[in-house]
Amino acid sequence: MEKKIKWGILGTGGIAKKFAEDLSYASNADRIAVGSRTKNSAKEFAERYGIERAYGSYQELAEDKDVDAIYVATPHPFHKENVMACLRAGKAVLCEKPFTVRAEELEELIDFAKDKKLFLMEAMWTRFLPPIVKVREWINNGKIGEVRLVKADFGFRAPWNPEWRLLNPDLGGGALLDAGIYPVSFASMILGAKPEKITSTAHIGETGVDEEFSIIMSYPGGKTASLNGAVRLNLTNEAYILGTEGYIHIPSFHSAKSASLYIGKEKVETFIDDRESTGYAFEAEEVGRALSEGLKESSVMPLNESLEIMKLMDEVRGQWGLKYPFE
């Protein structure tokens, strides 16, 4: 029987709550500890999710000798510091996406993890959802022929609050790093993270962050990805993968519960995932599987691909002239 991984959760915000709740659906995971910036916040979180240990600092969590892996759930400007603290304590780390704010931060984390032979992975949960696994299977089996075009949108209309994380430049706000990572990573999964050419445009709002953006990525042989993201505009949140023999449609692709396969224009198969969980359990199970096999990274979300995606987003922000105050 596969060993159960003892998880610590670093942070007590919204995404940490979703992850903690979903861990109960993971077959190889136990949640045993949580760390927050205050003891009260950690205790409230622990009581809510039946976690036995609550720490009033991130460092205390990192130093818990019984914790096997830590999920880092803080805002992305703090990822590098938080992940490094966990790695220095010898922990396996699953870090919420985007991995860091810029590529040079991630390079440092990857180098350290590899030097210390520690597991490290970006928490791009979409990759591990059963419908997305089925999509990769369809593509690998040549069901739609040669893939020529990927279209993916993810966006929502957040309420206006200049101090909130999504619109605050001091917290790395904006559409690209928060919503945009989904279509960018999706295109990378299908076509690769190294396009030949990137053309992009963005609307920079009054707080100084990108509220909406569009990206066209050109690949060898004329393959293309067309991507959109937003935090102040509702988008369709759909993905299409179009090939020479057919196409695949994925509604709400970032949290996919279904995917449909078309040959020509005829729907020939629909995969429906009737899971009870939100879906974060699948990435946790991937970490557990990798650790049980002695692996230091995931083949589904490898470190080099995460790094290339960060470099790509650095280039896109460079095209917009968007820099955060802390850069």
C-alpha positions in Angstrom: 0.0 0.0 0.0 1.3 3.4 -1.0 2.6 5.5 1.9 0.5 8.4 2.9 2.2 11.8 2.6 2.0 14.0 5.6 1.1 17.5 4.3 1.7 20.9 5.8 -0.2 23.9 4.4 1.6 27.3 4.3 -0.9 30.0 4.3 -4.6 30.2 5.3 -6.2 32.2 2.4 -8.9 31.1 -0.1 -6.7 28.7 -2.2 -5.3 27.1 1.0 -8.8 26.4 2.2 -9.7 24.8 -1.2 -6.6 22.6 -1.1 -7.1 21.6 2.5 -10.7 20.6 1.8 -9.7 18.6 -1.3 -6.9 16.7 0.5 -9.6 14.5 2.1 -10.2 13.1 -1.4 -6.6 12.2 -2.0 -5.9 8.5 -1.6 -2.3 9.1 -0.4 -2.4 12.2 1.7 -2.9 13.3 5.3 -3.1 16.9 6.3 -1.3 17.3 9.6 -0.1 20.9 10.0 -0.8 24.4 8.9 1.3 27.6 9.2 0.2 31.2 9.2 1.6 34.6 10.1 -0.5 34.5 13.3 -1.3 31.7 15.7 -5.0 32.6 15.8 -5.4 32.3 12.0 -3.5 29.0 12.0 -5.7 27.6 14.9 -8.9 28.6 13.2 -7.8 27.0 10.0 -6.7 23.8 11.8 -10.0 23.5 13.7 -12.0 24.0 10.5 -10.2 21.2 8.6 -9.3 18.8 11.4 -5.6 19.5 11.3 -3.7 18.6 14.5 -0.9 21.1 14.4 -1.2 24.9 14.0 1.9 27.2 13.8 2.0 30.9 14.2 4.9 31.2 11.7 5.8 29.7 8.3 9.2 28.8 9.7 7.8 26.7 12.4 5.8 24.7 9.9 8.8 24.2 7.7 10.8 22.8 10.6 8.1 20.3 11.7 10.1 17.0 11.3 6.9 15.0 10.6 5.8 17.0 7.6 6.8 15.3 4.3 5.5 17.9 1.8 4.4 21.6 2.1 1.8 23.3 -0.1 2.7 27.0 -0.5 -0.5 29.0 -0.8 0.7 32.6 -0.3 0.4 35.5 -2.9 2.9 35.0 -5.7 5.4 37.8 -4.7 6.1 35.7 -1.6 6.5 32.3 -3.3 10.3 32.5 -3.7 10.9 33.3 -0.1 8.4 30.8 1.2 9.4 28.0 -1.0 13.1 28.5 -0.3 12.4 28.4 3.5 10.7 25.0 3.0 13.5 23.7 0.8 16.1 24.8 3.3 14.2 22.8 5.9 14.5 19.7 3.6 10.8 19.6 2.6 9.2 18.5 -0.7 7.3 21.5 -2.0 4.1 22.0 -4.1 3.9 25.8 -4.9 0.7 27.5 -6.1 0.8 28.9 -9.6 2.4 31.0 -10.9 5.6 29.5 -9.4 7.2 32.9 -8.9 6.8 36.5 -10.3 9.8 36.2 -12.7 12.1 33.6 -14.1 15.2 34.4 -12.2 13.5 33.7 -8.9 12.4 30.3 -10.2 15.9 29.5 -11.5 17.2 30.0 -8.0 14.6 27.7 -6.5 15.1 25.0 -9.1 18.9 25.1 -8.7 18.6 24.8 -4.9 16.1 21.9 -5.1 18.2 20.0 -7.5 21.4 20.6 -5.5 19.7 19.3 -2.3 17.8 16.5 -4.2 14.4 17.7 -3.1 11.0 17.4 -4.9 9.6 20.6 -6.3 6.5 21.2 -8.5 4.2 24.0 -9.6 0.6 23.5 -8.5 -0.9 23.7 -12.0 -3.9 21.6 -10.9 -5.5 21.7 -14.4 -2.8 19.3 -15.7 -4.0 16.5 -13.5 -7.8 16.7 -14.0 -9.2 13.5 -15.6 -10.7 15.3 -18.6 -7.3 16.9 -19.4 -5.6 13.6 -19.0 -8.1 12.2 -21.5 -7.4 15.1 -23.9 -3.6 14.3 -23.9 -4.5 10.7 -24.6 -6.7 11.7 -27.6 -3.9 13.9 -29.0 -1.2 11.3 -28.4 -3.3 8.7 -30.2 -3.7 11.0 -33.2 -7.5 11.4 -32.9 -7.5 14.9 -34.3 -4.5 14.5 -36.6 -1.8 17.2 -36.4 -2.6 19.9 -33.9 -2.5 23.3 -35.7 -4.2 25.8 -33.4 -4.9 26.1 -29.6 -7.4 28.7 -28.4 -7.9 29.3 -24.7 -9.5 32.0 -22.6 -9.8 32.5 -18.9 -11.2 35.6 -17.3 -13.7 37.0 -14.8 -15.0 40.4 -13.7 -13.5 40.9 -10.2 -15.1 43.6 -8.1 -13.3 47.0 -8.1 -11.0 47.1 -5.1 -7.6 48.8 -5.8 -6.1 47.3 -2.6 -7.1 43.7 -3.4 -4.5 41.3 -4.5 -5.7 41.0 -8.1 -5.5 44.8 -8.8 -2.6 45.7 -6.4 0.8 46.1 -8.1 2.6 45.7 -4.8 1.1 42.2 -4.6 1.9 41.2 -8.2 -1.7 41.8 -9.4 -3.0 41.7 -12.9 -4.5 39.2 -15.3 -1.4 37.5 -16.7 0.1 36.1 -13.5 -3.3 35.2 -11.9 -5.7 34.2 -14.7 -3.3 34.2 -17.7 -1.1 31.4 -16.3 -4.0 29.0 -17.1 -4.2 29.5 -20.9 -0.4 30.0 -21.2 0.3 26.7 -19.4 -2.4 25.0 -21.4 -0.9 26.1 -24.7 2.5 25.0 -23.4 1.1 21.6 -22.6 -0.1 21.1 -26.2 2.4 23.1 -28.3 5.4 23.6 -26.0 6.7 26.5 -24.0 9.1 27.9 -26.6 7.2 29.6 -29.4 9.2 31.2 -32.2 7.3 34.5 -31.9 5.1 36.1 -29.2 2.8 39.1 -30.0 0.7 40.5 -27.2 -1.3 43.5 -26.1 -2.8 44.5 -22.8 -5.1 47.0 -21.2 -3.3 48.5 -18.2 -5.8 49.8 -15.7 -5.6 52.7 -13.4 -3.9 50.8 -10.6 -1.0 50.0 -13.0 -1.7 46.3 -13.6 -3.0 44.5 -16.7 -6.7 44.0 -16.5 -7.1 42.2 -19.8 -4.6 40.8 -22.3 -4.4 38.9 -25.6 -1.4 36.8 -26.8 -0.7 35.2 -30.1 2.1 32.6 -30.1 3.7 31.3 -33.3 5.4 27.9 -33.4 7.5 26.0 -36.0 5.5 24.9 -39.0 2.9 27.6 -38.6 1.2 26.3 -35.5 -0.5 28.9 -33.4 -1.9 29.6 -29.9 -4.4 32.3 -29.4 -4.8 33.2 -25.7 -6.8 35.7 -23.6 -7.0 36.5 -19.9 -8.8 39.1 -17.7 -9.6 40.0 -14.2 -12.1 42.7 -15.0 -13.9 41.0 -17.9 -15.9 37.8 -18.1 -14.5 35.5 -20.8 -15.8 32.2 -22.2 -13.2 30.2 -20.2 -13.3 27.6 -23.0 -10.4 25.9 -24.8 -10.3 24.4 -28.3 -7.5 22.3 -29.7 -7.9 22.1 -33.5 -6.2 19.6 -35.7 -6.2 18.5 -39.3 -8.7 15.7 -38.7 -10.9 17.2 -36.0 -10.9 19.2 -32.8 -11.4 19.0 -29.0 -13.6 21.3 -27.0 -13.2 21.8 -23.2 -15.7 24.0 -21.4 -14.3 25.7 -18.2 -11.0 24.1 -19.1 -9.1 25.4 -16.1 -11.3 23.3 -13.8 -12.5 20.9 -16.5 -15.2 18.4 -15.8 -15.8 17.4 -19.4 -14.1 17.3 -22.8 -15.6 16.5 -26.2 -13.9 15.0 -29.2 -15.0 15.9 -32.8 -13.9 14.1 -36.0 -14.5 16.6 -38.8 -17.5 18.4 -37.3 -19.2 15.4 -35.8 -19.0 14.8 -32.0 -17.8 11.2 -31.5 -17.0 11.1 -27.8 -17.5 13.1 -24.6 -15.6 12.4 -21.5 -17.4 13.4 -18.3 -15.7 13.5 -14.9 -18.2 13.0 -12.1 -15.7 13.6 -9.3 -17.0 14.9 -6.0 -13.8 16.8 -5.2 -13.0 20.2 -6.7 -9.9 18.6 -8.3 -6.9 19.8 -6.2 -6.6 16.2 -4.9 -5.2 15.0 -8.2 -2.1 17.2 -8.0 -1.6 16.2 -4.4 -1.7 12.6 -5.4 0.9 13.3 -8.1 3.2 14.6 -5.5 2.6 11.5 -3.3 3.2 9.2 -6.3 6.4 11.0 -7.2 7.7 10.9 -3.6 6.9 7.2 -3.3 8.9 6.5 -6.4 11.9 8.7 -5.3 11.3 11.3 -8.0 12.4 14.9 -7.6 9.9 16.4 -10.1 6.7 15.5 -12.0 6.8 14.4 -15.7 3.4 16.0 -16.1 4.4 19.4 -14.8 8.3 19.3 -15.1 10.5 22.1 -13.7 12.0 23.1 -17.0 8.6 23.7 -18.5 7.5 25.8 -15.5 10.8 27.8 -16.0 10.1 28.3 -19.7 6.6 29.5 -19.0 8.0 32.0 -16.5 10.4 33.3 -19.2 7.6 33.5 -21.6 5.5 35.6 -19.2 8.5 37.8 -18.5 8.8 38.5 -22.2 5.1 39.3 -22.4 5.2 41.8 -19.5 8.3 43.3 -21.1 6.3 43.9 -24.3 3.8 45.9 -22.2 6.4 47.7 -20.1 4.8 46.3 -17.0 7.1 46.2 -13.9 6.0 45.7 -10.3 7.2 48.2 -7.6 9.3 45.4 -6.0 11.2 44.5 -9.1 
